[in-house]
């Protein structure tokens, strides 16, 4: 009986957008009827086509909106998935929350609904806020968090300048030049080429 009651309870999202322009009651009212999902913890290199393929397994997807860095307009680790029906979104939360895509465990939550502008990161440097203050190295999300990366960059530039002044450019070159990906503690990976994506089809038609 307890199991049945749990199944009958409405899905409650753990994700809350604090910039929602409305009251708390209005927010949860929109959640209760929304067919849009917020997907978190994506790799920067996961393509729109991969997301569409996975989430289409539980319902008819009408649109996938990949989150972008506000400054570079490159993927920054989240997206919105819109279903044709509320049932599709509920099924995705039930069956796909915690599943892995590109070896990363996804966070799948009901969202109150996509609005233009929400596809951009809100961190100071343009990406997601969570990536501003990460202290770990995450190759799938651009390396170190932005704050740590800046600290590493500053200390290594100072070290490089000391070596350059004391031992000449030959020794300095062994440490790597300032501005290089390795020097700044970042790891760059080739972007996956999308197959059959809408953007690619439009370019081919042109």
C-alpha positions in Angstrom: 0.0 0.0 0.0 2.9 2.4 0.9 4.5 1.6 -2.5 1.2 2.4 -4.3 0.9 5.7 -2.5 4.4 6.6 -3.4 3.7 6.0 -7.1 0.6 8.2 -6.9 2.4 11.1 -5.4 3.3 14.0 -7.8 6.9 14.2 -8.8 8.8 16.9 -6.9 11.9 18.4 -8.5 15.0 19.0 -6.4 16.1 21.6 -8.9 15.0 25.2 -8.1 15.6 28.2 -10.3 16.0 31.0 -7.9 15.6 33.5 -10.7 12.0 32.5 -11.3 9.9 35.7 -11.8 7.0 34.8 -9.6 5.8 33.5 -6.2 6.8 30.2 -4.7 3.2 28.9 -5.3 3.3 30.0 -8.9 6.7 28.2 -9.3 5.4 24.9 -8.0 2.1 25.3 -10.0 4.1 25.5 -13.2 6.3 22.5 -12.2 3.1 20.4 -11.7 2.0 20.9 -15.3 5.4 21.3 -17.1 6.7 18.9 -19.8 10.2 20.4 -19.7 13.3 18.9 -18.0 16.5 20.4 -16.8 19.4 18.1 -17.3 22.6 18.7 -15.3 26.1 17.3 -15.0 26.6 16.9 -18.8 30.0 16.7 -20.4 30.9 19.8 -22.4 31.5 17.4 -25.3 28.1 15.6 -25.3 26.2 16.5 -28.5 22.6 17.5 -29.0 22.1 14.4 -31.0 23.2 12.2 -28.2 20.9 13.9 -25.8 18.0 13.6 -28.2 18.6 9.9 -28.8 18.7 9.0 -25.1 15.6 11.0 -24.0 13.6 9.9 -27.0 13.7 6.4 -25.5 11.0 7.3 -23.0 8.8 9.8 -24.9 8.4 12.0 -27.9 10.9 14.9 -27.6 9.9 18.2 -29.2 13.1 20.1 -28.6 16.6 19.9 -27.0 18.2 23.2 -26.0 21.9 22.9 -25.0 23.2 25.2 -22.4 25.9 27.6 -23.6 28.7 29.6 -22.1 27.4 33.2 -22.1 30.7 34.6 -23.6 32.0 31.8 -25.8 28.6 30.4 -26.9 30.1 26.8 -26.4 28.4 24.0 -24.4 28.8 24.4 -20.7 27.3 21.2 -19.2 23.5 21.5 -19.0 20.5 21.4 -21.2 16.7 21.6 -21.4 14.7 18.8 -22.9 11.1 19.5 -23.9 8.5 16.7 -24.4 5.2 16.7 -26.2 3.5 15.5 -23.1 3.8 15.7 -19.4 3.9 11.9 -19.2 7.1 11.9 -21.3 8.8 14.2 -18.9 7.7 12.2 -15.9 9.0 9.0 -17.5 12.3 10.6 -18.1 12.7 11.6 -14.5 11.7 8.1 -13.4 13.9 6.1 -15.7 16.8 8.4 -16.8 17.7 10.3 -13.6 21.0 8.9 -12.5 21.7 7.2 -15.8 25.1 7.7 -17.6 25.8 9.5 -20.8 29.4 9.9 -21.9 30.2 8.1 -18.6 28.7 10.9 -16.5 25.7 10.4 -14.2 22.9 12.7 -15.3 20.7 14.8 -13.0 17.2 14.9 -14.5 14.6 17.2 -13.0 11.2 18.7 -14.0 11.7 22.3 -14.9 9.1 25.1 -14.8 9.6 25.8 -18.6 12.2 27.2 -20.9 12.4 30.9 -21.6 14.7 32.6 -24.0 18.0 33.5 -22.2 17.9 30.6 -19.8 20.2 28.7 -22.1 23.2 30.8 -21.1 25.4 30.1 -18.1 25.1 32.4 -15.1 28.6 32.2 -13.7 30.9 35.3 -13.6 33.0 33.9 -16.4 30.1 32.9 -18.6 29.6 29.2 -17.7 27.8 27.5 -14.9 28.2 28.8 -11.3 29.2 25.3 -10.1 32.2 25.4 -12.4 33.4 28.7 -11.0 34.4 27.2 -7.6 35.2 23.5 -8.3 38.5 22.5 -6.8 38.8 19.2 -8.7 40.1 18.6 -12.2 37.3 17.5 -14.5 38.5 16.9 -18.0 34.9 16.6 -19.3 34.0 20.1 -18.0 37.0 22.2 -19.0 39.6 21.1 -16.4 39.8 22.9 -13.1 37.2 25.3 -11.8 37.7 28.9 -13.0 38.9 30.2 -9.7 41.4 27.5 -9.2 42.5 27.7 -12.9 43.2 31.4 -12.4 45.2 30.8 -9.3 47.3 28.1 -11.1 47.8 30.4 -14.1 49.0 33.3 -11.9 51.5 31.2 -9.9 52.8 29.5 -13.0 53.2 32.7 -14.9 55.2 34.1 -12.0 57.4 31.0 -11.9 57.9 31.1 -15.7 59.0 34.8 -15.5 61.5 33.9 -12.7 63.0 31.1 -14.8 63.1 33.3 -17.8 65.0 35.9 -15.9 67.4 33.6 -14.2 68.1 30.7 -16.6 67.2 32.1 -20.1 64.5 31.1 -22.5 65.8 27.6 -23.0 64.8 26.4 -19.5 61.6 28.5 -19.6 60.5 26.7 -22.7 60.6 23.4 -20.9 57.9 24.5 -18.5 55.5 25.5 -21.3 54.7 28.9 -22.5 52.1 31.0 -20.6 48.7 30.7 -22.4 49.0 27.1 -23.5 46.4 24.6 -22.4 48.8 22.4 -20.5 50.4 25.4 -18.8 47.2 26.6 -17.4 46.1 23.2 -16.0 43.4 22.8 -18.6 42.8 19.9 -20.8 41.4 20.3 -24.2 39.6 17.5 -26.1 38.4 17.4 -29.6 34.8 18.3 -30.0 32.6 15.4 -31.2 31.3 15.9 -34.7 27.5 15.8 -34.7 25.9 13.4 -37.1 22.5 14.4 -38.6 22.0 17.4 -36.3 19.6 20.2 -37.4 22.4 22.8 -37.7 24.5 20.5 -39.9 21.5 19.8 -42.2 20.8 23.5 -42.6 24.4 24.1 -43.6 24.3 21.3 -46.1 21.1 22.7 -47.6 22.8 26.1 -48.0 
